[in-house]
């Protein structure tokens, strides 16, 4: 294996570790379930598998694009989970809901991020299962 392939495998391994930690934290309970987090966790796992399949077939460029998307989705899910965790710790109405303006801005930011991620995926013709 060459350096690019080794770096890609390390990236995917790190992403899988982050995903496992996120799943562990989600399973620990006490945090309200979030559909977006769950969707992104599942999609991240699928994308890691697809990246490994592309790598095994020798399509390094496609494998790298998929790995980058997996990392992006995993990071995004982690940030949403962390926001939910903070909101739970502070009390349901004390974080994003403290001021209606903040809630609206947060919701708009999440929509923009989700849209941006979807555009990246569409450029690489990735299908969500």
C-alpha positions as a Markdown table, in Angstrom:
| # | Residue | x | y | z |
|---|---|---|---|---|
| 1 | Unk | 0.0 | 0.0 | 0.0 |
| 2 | Unk | 1.1 | 3.5 | -0.7 |
| 3 | Unk | 1.1 | 6.5 | 1.6 |
| 4 | Unk | -2.2 | 7.8 | 0.3 |
| 5 | Unk | -3.9 | 4.5 | 0.9 |
| 6 | Unk | -2.4 | 4.2 | 4.4 |
| 7 | Unk | -3.6 | 7.8 | 5.2 |
| 8 | Unk | -7.0 | 7.0 | 3.9 |
| 9 | Unk | -7.2 | 3.8 | 6.1 |
| 10 | Unk | -6.1 | 5.9 | 9.1 |
| 11 | Unk | -8.7 | 8.5 | 8.4 |
| 12 | Unk | -11.5 | 5.9 | 8.2 |
| 13 | Unk | -10.3 | 4.2 | 11.4 |
| 14 | Unk | -10.3 | 7.6 | 13.2 |
| 15 | Unk | -13.8 | 8.3 | 11.8 |
| 16 | Unk | -15.0 | 4.8 | 13.0 |
| 17 | Unk | -13.5 | 5.5 | 16.5 |
| 18 | Unk | -15.3 | 8.8 | 16.7 |
| 19 | Unk | -18.5 | 7.2 | 15.5 |
| 20 | Unk | -18.2 | 4.4 | 18.1 |
| 21 | Unk | -17.7 | 7.0 | 20.9 |
| 22 | Unk | -20.7 | 9.0 | 19.7 |
| 23 | Unk | -22.8 | 5.9 | 19.7 |
| 24 | Unk | -21.6 | 5.1 | 23.2 |
| 25 | Unk | -22.5 | 8.5 | 24.4 |
| 26 | Unk | -25.9 | 8.3 | 22.7 |
| 27 | Unk | -26.6 | 4.9 | 24.3 |
| 28 | Unk | -25.7 | 6.3 | 27.7 |
| 29 | Unk | -29.1 | 7.9 | 27.9 |
| 30 | Unk | -30.3 | 11.0 | 29.5 |
| 31 | Unk | -30.1 | 13.0 | 26.2 |
| 32 | Unk | -33.2 | 13.5 | 24.1 |
| 33 | Unk | -33.0 | 11.5 | 20.9 |
| 34 | Unk | -32.4 | 13.6 | 17.8 |
| 35 | Unk | -33.4 | 12.4 | 14.4 |
| 36 | Unk | -30.7 | 14.3 | 12.6 |
| 37 | Unk | -28.0 | 12.8 | 14.8 |
| 38 | Unk | -29.3 | 9.3 | 14.3 |
| 39 | Unk | -29.6 | 9.8 | 10.5 |
| 40 | Unk | -26.0 | 11.2 | 10.3 |
| 41 | Unk | -24.6 | 8.3 | 12.5 |
| 42 | Unk | -26.2 | 5.7 | 10.2 |
| 43 | Unk | -25.2 | 7.5 | 7.1 |
| 44 | Unk | -21.6 | 7.9 | 8.4 |
| 45 | Unk | -21.4 | 4.1 | 8.9 |
| 46 | Unk | -22.7 | 3.4 | 5.5 |
| 47 | Unk | -20.3 | 5.9 | 3.9 |
| 48 | Unk | -17.3 | 4.3 | 5.7 |
| 49 | Unk | -18.3 | 0.9 | 4.3 |
| 50 | Unk | -18.7 | 2.4 | 0.8 |
| 51 | Unk | -15.3 | 4.1 | 1.1 |
| 52 | Unk | -13.6 | 0.8 | 2.1 |
| 53 | Unk | -15.3 | -0.9 | -0.8 |
| 54 | Unk | -14.0 | 1.7 | -3.2 |
| 55 | Unk | -10.5 | 1.5 | -1.7 |
| 56 | Unk | -10.6 | -2.3 | -2.1 |
| 57 | Unk | -11.5 | -1.9 | -5.8 |
| 58 | Unk | -8.7 | 0.5 | -6.4 |
| 59 | Unk | -10.8 | 3.6 | -6.8 |
| 60 | Unk | -8.7 | 5.8 | -4.5 |
| 61 | Unk | -10.2 | 9.1 | -5.6 |
| 62 | Unk | -13.8 | 8.0 | -4.9 |
| 63 | Unk | -12.7 | 6.3 | -1.6 |
| 64 | Unk | -11.1 | 9.6 | -0.5 |
| 65 | Unk | -14.3 | 11.6 | -1.4 |
| 66 | Unk | -16.4 | 9.1 | 0.6 |
| 67 | Unk | -14.1 | 9.1 | 3.5 |
| 68 | Unk | -14.2 | 12.9 | 3.7 |
| 69 | Unk | -18.0 | 12.9 | 3.6 |
| 70 | Unk | -18.0 | 10.3 | 6.4 |
| 71 | Unk | -15.8 | 12.5 | 8.5 |
| 72 | Unk | -18.0 | 15.5 | 7.8 |
| 73 | Unk | -21.2 | 13.7 | 8.7 |
| 74 | Unk | -19.7 | 12.2 | 11.8 |
| 75 | Unk | -18.4 | 15.6 | 13.0 |
| 76 | Unk | -21.8 | 17.2 | 12.2 |
| 77 | Unk | -23.7 | 14.5 | 14.2 |
| 78 | Unk | -21.3 | 15.0 | 17.1 |
| 79 | Unk | -21.9 | 18.8 | 17.2 |
| 80 | Unk | -25.6 | 18.4 | 17.1 |
| 81 | Unk | -25.4 | 15.7 | 19.9 |
| 82 | Unk | -23.2 | 18.1 | 21.9 |
| 83 | Unk | -25.8 | 20.9 | 21.5 |
| 84 | Unk | -28.5 | 18.5 | 22.7 |
| 85 | Unk | -26.4 | 17.4 | 25.6 |
| 86 | Unk | -25.7 | 21.0 | 26.7 |
| 87 | Unk | -29.3 | 21.9 | 26.4 |
| 88 | Unk | -30.3 | 18.9 | 28.5 |
| 89 | Unk | -27.7 | 19.7 | 31.2 |
| 90 | Unk | -28.8 | 23.3 | 31.3 |
| 91 | Unk | -32.5 | 22.6 | 31.1 |
| 92 | Unk | -34.6 | 22.3 | 28.1 |
| 93 | Unk | -35.4 | 26.0 | 27.9 |
| 94 | Unk | -32.0 | 27.4 | 28.8 |
| 95 | Unk | -29.7 | 26.9 | 25.8 |
| 96 | Unk | -31.0 | 27.2 | 22.2 |
| 97 | Unk | -34.4 | 28.1 | 23.4 |
| 98 | Unk | -33.2 | 30.9 | 25.8 |
| 99 | Unk | -34.1 | 33.6 | 23.2 |
| 100 | Unk | -36.4 | 32.8 | 20.2 |
| 101 | Unk | -33.9 | 34.7 | 18.0 |
| 102 | Unk | -31.1 | 32.2 | 18.9 |
| 103 | Unk | -33.4 | 29.2 | 18.3 |
| 104 | Unk | -34.3 | 30.5 | 14.8 |
| 105 | Unk | -30.6 | 31.2 | 14.1 |
| 106 | Unk | -29.6 | 27.8 | 15.2 |
| 107 | Unk | -32.3 | 26.1 | 13.2 |
| 108 | Unk | -31.3 | 28.1 | 10.1 |
| 109 | Unk | -27.6 | 27.2 | 10.7 |
| 110 | Unk | -28.4 | 23.5 | 10.9 |
| 111 | Unk | -30.5 | 23.7 | 7.7 |
| 112 | Unk | -27.6 | 25.5 | 5.9 |
| 113 | Unk | -25.1 | 22.9 | 7.1 |
| 114 | Unk | -27.4 | 20.0 | 6.1 |
| 115 | Unk | -27.9 | 21.6 | 2.7 |
| 116 | Unk | -24.1 | 22.1 | 2.3 |
| 117 | Unk | -23.4 | 18.5 | 3.2 |
| 118 | Unk | -26.1 | 17.3 | 0.8 |
| 119 | Unk | -24.6 | 19.4 | -2.0 |
| 120 | Unk | -21.2 | 17.9 | -1.4 |
| 121 | Unk | -22.7 | 14.4 | -1.5 |
| 122 | Unk | -24.6 | 15.2 | -4.7 |
| 123 | Unk | -21.4 | 16.3 | -6.3 |
| 124 | Unk | -20.1 | 12.9 | -5.6 |
| 125 | Unk | -23.3 | 11.1 | -6.4 |
| 126 | Unk | -23.7 | 9.5 | -3.0 |
| 127 | Unk | -27.0 | 7.8 | -2.3 |
| 128 | Unk | -28.4 | 7.8 | 1.2 |
| 129 | Unk | -30.0 | 4.5 | 2.1 |
